[in-house]
């Protein structure tokens, strides 16, 4: 089910590939999702980035009629962002923090992970839940772990004062719901990362929220943190959608703080994996992560999308004992949240998916050809 459980009660906007009756040229358009169907708003809002710069983006959408283009099912959906930088916060949940440490200790080898997991959990007392990053208790734990020679770069950003915030993907490279997602062909240990994604404007205001899949190669990152770019940024390795739910009277930041993200992976071999990530268990508040991303030291004039991290790190064996979970080609990945809808993608090898060719020059050339740059 693409739509949230409350349907179109909220202010829902997205991007879709749209044809205009008066112009033979099709292209990406900002659209609104309403009870009557999908409405093209590109004449008023050529880019999603521009829409989110409005003082009240939700009100701007509700007071713009737009052009009806069809039903939710008939539209080719794109990622609901364009000029925004795609950022991601890592190691924001205690559960996934332990798995990052295990990856590092296992040197990216899934066969070694189970033994390492037992040792790490024993030394850390089994859980870091409730530990406030940067607090006195966290710093005391840091000193203890250093003495036990278990300190890790992941623990530094997981319980230290500074969050890990990195650039996940280039502008316009994210795919939307219904598209294929890419796994590097050399990866033997990887998994989906179901996450909440904030849409933040240039003023640092959180305008809305959506879902994302921060596809991750555990073997590459486990071998070396300096391989993070290769582990995270490949063709179609970032999925966002299905659309943005703008903050309004029906949904706000407190709803984000208490929402749950559900994951389902369905393999062609009959394999089924289910999991969930509860935002109530995040170690850093979303506003803190936004403030650590945009501040006096770093600005984003076109805004940014911010993945908030996940507590989900699958450890159950898919094939042989001790092998853990990894994707297979053809896996269908569904990421959902009750009031944000469902993001669905199918796994393929990143070199088999159609190359990403529609960049910023193509976007502006397309908008100009459709007569949308003079509004």
C-alpha positions as CSV (number, residue, x, y, z in Angstrom):
1,X,0.0,0.0,0.0
2,X,1.7,3.2,-1.2
3,X,-0.4,5.6,0.8
4,X,-0.3,6.1,4.6
5,X,-3.0,4.4,6.7
6,X,-4.8,7.8,7.0
7,X,-4.8,8.2,3.2
8,X,-4.6,11.7,2.0
9,X,-5.5,13.3,5.3
10,X,-2.0,14.9,5.5
11,X,-0.2,17.2,3.0
12,X,1.6,14.8,0.6
13,X,3.9,15.9,-2.1
14,X,6.3,14.0,-4.4
15,X,8.1,14.1,-7.7
16,X,6.9,12.2,-10.8
17,X,7.8,11.9,-14.4
18,X,5.0,13.9,-16.1
19,X,4.0,14.6,-19.7
20,X,2.3,18.0,-20.4
21,X,-0.6,18.1,-23.0
22,X,0.7,21.4,-24.5
23,X,4.3,20.2,-24.6
24,X,5.6,17.0,-26.0
25,X,8.5,17.0,-23.6
26,X,8.1,15.0,-20.4
27,X,10.1,15.6,-17.3
28,X,10.2,15.5,-13.5
29,X,7.4,17.5,-11.8
30,X,6.5,18.4,-8.2
31,X,3.1,16.8,-7.5
32,X,0.5,16.8,-4.8
33,X,-1.3,13.6,-3.7
34,X,-4.9,14.2,-2.9
35,X,-8.1,12.3,-2.5
36,X,-9.0,13.1,-6.2
37,X,-5.6,11.8,-7.5
38,X,-2.2,13.3,-8.3
39,X,-1.9,16.9,-9.3
40,X,1.0,18.5,-11.2
41,X,2.3,21.6,-9.3
42,X,5.3,22.3,-11.5
43,X,4.0,25.5,-13.0
44,X,4.0,27.0,-9.5
45,X,6.8,25.0,-8.0
46,X,9.4,23.9,-10.6
47,X,11.6,22.2,-7.9
48,X,10.9,20.5,-4.6
49,X,13.8,22.5,-3.1
50,X,12.0,25.7,-4.1
51,X,8.7,24.6,-2.6
52,X,10.3,23.8,0.8
53,X,11.7,27.3,1.0
54,X,8.2,28.7,1.4
55,X,7.5,29.9,4.9
56,X,4.6,27.5,5.1
57,X,5.1,24.8,2.5
58,X,2.0,22.8,3.5
59,X,-0.2,25.8,3.2
60,X,1.3,26.7,-0.2
61,X,0.5,23.2,-1.5
62,X,-3.1,23.2,-0.1
63,X,-3.8,26.6,-1.7
64,X,-2.4,25.6,-5.2
65,X,-4.9,23.8,-7.4
66,X,-2.5,22.2,-9.9
67,X,-3.4,20.0,-12.9
68,X,-4.8,16.5,-12.5
69,X,-2.6,13.9,-14.1
70,X,-4.0,10.6,-12.9
71,X,-4.2,8.2,-10.0
72,X,-1.4,7.3,-7.5
73,X,-1.1,3.9,-9.2
74,X,-0.7,5.4,-12.7
75,X,2.3,7.7,-11.9
76,X,6.0,7.0,-12.4
77,X,7.4,8.0,-9.0
78,X,10.8,9.6,-8.5
79,X,12.6,10.3,-5.3
80,X,10.8,13.4,-3.7
81,X,13.9,15.6,-3.7
82,X,16.0,17.3,-6.4
83,X,18.4,20.2,-5.5
84,X,18.8,19.1,-1.9
85,X,22.1,17.5,-0.8
86,X,21.5,13.9,0.4
87,X,23.1,13.5,3.8
88,X,23.0,10.7,6.3
89,X,23.6,10.3,10.0
90,X,25.2,7.1,11.1
91,X,25.4,5.1,14.3
92,X,22.4,6.8,15.9
93,X,20.9,3.7,17.5
94,X,22.6,1.6,20.2
95,X,21.5,-1.7,18.4
96,X,23.1,-0.9,15.1
97,X,26.1,0.7,16.9
98,X,27.1,-2.7,18.2
99,X,26.8,-4.2,14.7
100,X,29.1,-1.5,13.3
101,X,31.7,-2.4,16.0
102,X,31.3,-6.1,15.1
103,X,31.8,-5.3,11.4
104,X,35.0,-3.5,12.2
105,X,36.3,-6.3,14.5
106,X,35.4,-9.0,12.0
107,X,37.2,-7.0,9.2
108,X,34.1,-7.3,7.0
109,X,34.1,-11.2,7.1
110,X,30.5,-12.4,7.9
111,X,31.9,-15.8,8.9
112,X,33.8,-14.2,11.8
113,X,30.9,-12.0,12.9
114,X,29.1,-14.4,15.3
115,X,32.2,-15.0,17.4
116,X,33.1,-11.4,17.5
117,X,29.5,-10.5,18.4
118,X,29.6,-12.7,21.5
119,X,32.8,-11.0,22.7
120,X,31.6,-7.5,22.1
121,X,28.2,-7.9,23.7
122,X,29.9,-9.5,26.8
123,X,32.4,-6.6,27.2
124,X,29.7,-3.9,26.7
125,X,27.2,-5.5,29.0
126,X,24.8,-6.4,26.2
127,X,23.3,-3.0,25.6
128,X,24.0,0.7,25.3
129,X,20.3,1.8,25.3
130,X,19.7,4.9,27.4
131,X,23.2,6.1,27.2
132,X,23.2,9.8,26.2
133,X,26.0,10.6,23.6
134,X,28.5,13.1,25.0
135,X,27.3,12.7,28.6
136,X,29.6,12.0,31.6
137,X,28.5,8.4,31.7
138,X,29.3,8.0,28.0
139,X,32.8,9.4,28.5
140,X,33.4,7.1,31.5
141,X,32.4,4.2,29.3
142,X,34.8,5.4,26.6
143,X,37.7,5.3,29.0
144,X,36.8,1.8,30.1
145,X,36.6,0.6,26.5
146,X,40.0,2.2,25.8
147,X,41.5,0.3,28.7
148,X,40.0,-3.0,27.4
149,X,41.3,-2.2,23.9
150,X,37.8,-2.3,22.4
151,X,37.5,1.4,21.5
152,X,36.2,1.9,18.0
153,X,35.7,4.8,15.5
154,X,32.0,3.7,15.6
155,X,31.8,4.1,19.3
156,X,33.4,7.5,19.0
157,X,30.4,8.8,16.9
158,X,27.9,6.6,18.7
159,X,28.4,7.8,22.2
160,X,30.7,10.8,21.8
161,X,29.5,14.4,21.4
162,X,29.9,14.6,17.6
163,X,27.5,12.7,15.4
164,X,28.6,11.0,12.2
165,X,27.0,13.0,9.3
166,X,28.2,12.1,5.8
167,X,27.1,12.7,2.2
168,X,25.1,9.6,1.1
169,X,24.6,10.3,-2.6
170,X,24.9,13.0,-5.3
171,X,22.0,15.3,-6.1
172,X,19.3,13.6,-8.2
173,X,20.9,10.2,-7.9
174,X,18.3,8.8,-5.5
175,X,15.6,6.5,-6.9
176,X,12.0,6.4,-6.0
177,X,9.5,3.8,-5.1
178,X,9.0,1.1,-7.7
179,X,12.6,1.4,-9.0
180,X,15.5,-1.1,-8.7
181,X,18.1,-0.6,-6.0
182,X,21.7,-1.4,-6.5
183,X,24.1,-3.7,-4.7
184,X,27.8,-3.6,-5.8
185,X,28.6,-6.8,-7.6
186,X,31.7,-7.5,-5.5
187,X,29.8,-7.3,-2.2
188,X,29.1,-10.6,-0.4
189,X,27.7,-9.1,2.9
190,X,25.1,-6.3,2.6
191,X,21.7,-5.3,3.9
192,X,18.9,-2.7,3.6
193,X,18.8,0.1,6.1
194,X,15.2,1.3,6.7
195,X,15.3,4.9,7.9
196,X,13.3,8.1,8.4
197,X,14.5,10.9,6.1
198,X,13.9,14.5,7.0
199,X,13.4,17.2,4.4
200,X,15.2,20.4,5.7
201,X,15.2,23.8,4.0
202,X,18.1,26.3,3.8
203,X,17.0,27.9,7.1
204,X,17.4,24.6,8.9
205,X,13.7,24.1,9.3
206,X,12.3,20.6,9.0
207,X,9.6,20.9,6.4
208,X,8.6,17.3,6.1
209,X,9.5,13.7,6.3
210,X,9.7,10.5,4.2
211,X,11.2,7.0,4.2
212,X,14.6,5.9,2.8
213,X,16.8,2.9,2.2
214,X,20.4,3.6,3.0
215,X,21.6,0.5,1.2
216,X,24.8,-0.7,2.9
217,X,27.7,-3.0,2.0
218,X,28.8,-4.4,5.4
219,X,31.9,-6.1,4.0
220,X,33.3,-3.0,2.3
221,X,32.7,-0.8,5.3
222,X,33.9,-3.5,7.7
223,X,37.2,-3.8,5.9
224,X,37.9,-0.1,6.4
225,X,35.9,3.0,7.3
226,X,37.8,4.8,4.5
227,X,35.8,2.6,2.1
228,X,32.5,4.3,3.3
229,X,32.0,6.0,0.0
230,X,32.2,2.7,-1.9
231,X,30.0,1.0,0.7
232,X,27.3,3.6,0.5
233,X,27.4,5.4,-2.9
234,X,26.8,3.2,-5.9
235,X,24.4,3.3,-8.8
236,X,20.8,3.2,-7.3
237,X,22.1,2.5,-3.8
238,X,19.9,5.3,-2.3
239,X,16.1,5.0,-2.4
240,X,13.8,7.7,-1.0
241,X,10.0,7.9,-1.0
242,X,7.3,7.3,-1.8
243,X,6.7,11.0,-1.1
244,X,7.1,13.7,1.5
245,X,4.6,14.3,4.3
246,X,4.8,18.0,5.0
247,X,4.5,19.1,8.6
248,X,1.0,20.4,9.3
249,X,-1.8,20.0,11.8
250,X,-2.0,16.3,11.1
251,X,1.7,15.4,11.4
252,X,4.7,17.0,13.1
253,X,8.1,16.4,14.6
254,X,6.7,14.6,17.7
255,X,5.0,12.1,15.4
256,X,8.5,11.4,13.9
257,X,10.0,10.9,17.3
258,X,7.5,8.1,18.2
259,X,7.0,6.5,14.8
260,X,8.1,2.9,13.9
261,X,9.6,1.9,10.6
262,X,8.8,-1.6,9.3
263,X,11.0,-3.6,7.0
264,X,10.1,-6.6,4.9
265,X,12.5,-8.4,2.5
266,X,10.9,-11.1,0.3
267,X,13.3,-13.2,-1.8
268,X,12.6,-15.1,-5.0
269,X,13.8,-18.2,-3.1
270,X,10.8,-17.9,-0.7
271,X,12.9,-16.2,2.0
272,X,11.1,-13.7,4.2
273,X,12.7,-11.3,6.6
274,X,10.8,-8.8,8.8
275,X,12.1,-6.2,11.2
276,X,11.4,-2.8,12.6
277,X,13.2,0.3,13.8
278,X,11.6,2.4,16.5
279,X,12.5,6.1,16.5
280,X,11.8,6.2,20.3
281,X,15.1,4.4,20.7
282,X,17.3,6.8,18.7
283,X,20.2,8.1,20.7
284,X,20.2,11.6,19.3
285,X,17.2,13.8,18.7
286,X,16.4,14.7,15.1
287,X,16.8,18.4,15.9
288,X,20.3,17.7,17.2
289,X,21.3,15.9,14.0
290,X,19.9,18.8,11.9
291,X,21.9,21.3,14.0
292,X,25.1,19.2,13.6
293,X,24.5,19.2,9.8
294,X,23.5,22.9,9.2
295,X,25.1,25.6,11.3
296,X,27.5,28.5,11.2
297,X,30.2,26.2,9.9
298,X,28.2,24.6,7.0
299,X,25.2,25.9,5.0
300,X,23.0,24.3,2.4
301,X,21.4,27.0,0.2
302,X,19.1,24.5,-1.5
303,X,18.3,22.5,1.7
304,X,19.1,18.9,2.3
305,X,17.6,15.5,3.0
306,X,18.8,13.8,6.2
307,X,18.7,10.0,6.8
308,X,18.4,9.6,10.6
309,X,19.9,6.1,10.9
310,X,18.4,2.8,11.8
311,X,18.5,0.3,14.7
312,X,17.9,-2.5,12.2
313,X,21.0,-4.7,11.5
314,X,19.9,-8.3,10.5
315,X,22.0,-11.0,12.0
316,X,20.0,-14.2,11.3
317,X,21.5,-16.7,8.8
318,X,20.0,-16.7,5.3
319,X,22.0,-19.6,3.9
320,X,24.8,-21.4,5.8
321,X,25.3,-21.3,9.5
322,X,27.3,-18.2,10.6
323,X,26.8,-16.5,7.2
324,X,24.3,-13.9,8.5
325,X,22.0,-12.0,6.2
326,X,22.9,-10.7,2.8
327,X,20.8,-9.7,-0.2
328,X,20.2,-11.8,-3.3
329,X,19.2,-10.4,-6.7
330,X,15.5,-10.1,-7.1
331,X,14.8,-9.4,-3.4
332,X,11.8,-7.1,-2.9
333,X,12.4,-4.6,-0.1
334,X,9.4,-2.9,1.5
335,X,10.0,-0.1,4.0
336,X,6.9,1.3,5.6
337,X,5.5,3.4,8.4
338,X,1.9,3.7,9.3
339,X,1.5,7.4,8.4
340,X,4.2,7.7,5.8
341,X,3.2,5.0,3.3
342,X,5.4,2.3,1.7
343,X,8.7,2.5,-0.2
344,X,9.2,-0.6,-2.3
345,X,12.2,-1.5,-4.4
346,X,13.7,-4.6,-6.1
347,X,17.4,-5.5,-5.6
348,X,19.7,-5.8,-8.6
349,X,23.4,-5.5,-9.2
350,X,24.4,-1.8,-9.5
351,X,26.2,-2.5,-12.8
352,X,23.1,-4.1,-14.3
353,X,20.7,-1.2,-13.5
354,X,20.4,1.5,-16.1
355,X,23.2,4.0,-15.6
356,X,22.3,7.3,-13.9
357,X,22.4,10.0,-16.6
358,X,19.9,12.7,-15.6
359,X,22.0,15.2,-13.7
360,X,21.6,18.9,-12.9
361,X,22.4,20.1,-16.5
362,X,19.7,17.8,-17.8
363,X,17.2,18.9,-15.2
364,X,17.6,22.6,-15.9
365,X,17.6,22.0,-19.7
366,X,14.4,20.0,-19.3
367,X,12.7,22.7,-17.1
368,X,13.7,25.4,-19.6
369,X,12.3,23.3,-22.5
370,X,9.0,22.9,-20.7
371,X,8.8,26.7,-20.0
372,X,9.2,26.3,-16.2
373,X,12.2,28.5,-15.5
374,X,10.3,31.7,-16.0
375,X,7.9,31.2,-13.1
